[in-house]
Amino acid sequence: MSVAVEHIATDQPPDAAKARDLDYGWHSDNQVQLLENGEAYFPKVFEALREAQREILLETFILFEDKVGHELQHILIDAAQRGVKVVVSLDGFGCGELSPSFLGELADAGVTVQMFDPASKTLGFRTNWFRRLHRKIVVVDAAVAFIGGVNFSADHLGDFGPEAKQDYAVQVTGPAVADLHHFALAQSGRQPRARRGWRWRQQRPSAWTAESAEGMVRLIYRDNLQHRDDIEEAYIHALSHAQKRVVIANAYFFPGYRLLREIRNAARRGVQVQLIMQGQPDVLLAKLAARMLYDYLLKDGVVIHEYCQRPLHGKVALVDDDWSTVGSSNLDPLSLALNLEANVLIRDRAFNQQLYERLEILARDHCQTMPENRKPRLWLWRLTVGFLVFHVMRHFPAMTGWLPAHKPRLKPFKGQANER
């Protein structure tokens, strides 16, 4: 089965430019459910997809042709055949190995399949490494939304084996879903409907927090236009106001100076700061890069745990008793300076406590804690290499500008039936 590709957009989807200046605000009276790993995430998402009546918007970094991917494919085909409008946006790097037959079956059933920045291999290697569509968002009937770090692949299930990923996502219902729906429409190249009271802001709000702390949700995102630093700024603002506790569980931890400084400053003023890092990484460089920062943080009282049971893939954090964030953004140069990302901020005590309890179990039962006075062998050599690697990594996004000009594109796939 052949699959035709037609170019329709450059840099960003056409309607995304209209939404790029929008700062989504806080919404109250939402219900947010924590979903840990594929065992909790996939059943909830698949149930919502099976019950869809009008529309499914789905975007993901990775979709594999495994038991999870095939189940998703069958559900989407069934939805499209019963008249549901289905739009699937995939990343050209993360989904670059999908077969034409797999994509063609979706397209022939009426599913709109779009690939962000597809590229053929050159000498057996992929060249579309940077500025990836790294978001994981599902919106069904503009009534329920899912967002987090879980891809549609079997390696998010425990029965995958030792390499199964530890990860988190949330299910959101309530007024905040309207923003997630609007955002997903715009990013997929669809014209979002205007809503009463909609206002395009020229300046960003000065605060990232909400007055109320129950059921409050706000969508934040990162692009390469006018929202380059929104997720990083949200972390910095929350950390600068922390009074009691901070817990950050992040798969790829290599943030910039400002965020590192706020983490350290919080610990210095007596806040209990815990970081949960990868101890069994799926990318060894991630562990090596994070460990270069340990001494800087440990000496000021930051507690660092390494999760050793299986690869950590989560991107979550909490501050004090009511602020939390869950999403797709790591705290490394790729997520903070290149990729397209999305998180939700949550002000809700019950959710914060649930996330705290789950992370405490992770740290207590499945992690090793780094000693405060650790001094590894060859520490002077490690310090020198660490200094050089740190600065290379921090300037890595700017260094990508030395490469040939590259504008990511969103392209639709047309199945064989649509080519006739």
Secondary structure, 3 states (H helix, E strand, C coil): CCCEECCCCCCCCCCHHHHCCCCCCCECCCEEEEEEHHHHHHHHHHHHHHCCCCEEEEEECCECCCHHHHHHHHHHHHHHHCCCEEEEEEECCCCCCCCHHHHHHHHHCCCEEEEECCCCCECCECCCCCCCECCCEEEECCCEEEEECCCECHHHCHHHCCCCCECEEEEEECCCHHHHHHHHHHHCCCCCCCCCCCCCCCCCCCCCCCCCCCCEEEEEEECCCCCCCHHHHHHHHHHHCCCCEEEEEECCECCCHHHHHHHHHHHHCCCEEEEEEECCCCCHHHHHHHHCCHHHHHCCCCEEEEECCCCECCEEEEECCCEEEEECCCECHHHHHCCEEEEEEEECHHHHHHHHHHHHHHHHHHEEECCCCCCCCCHHHHHHHHHHHHHHHHCHHHHHHHCCCCCCCEEEEECHHHHC
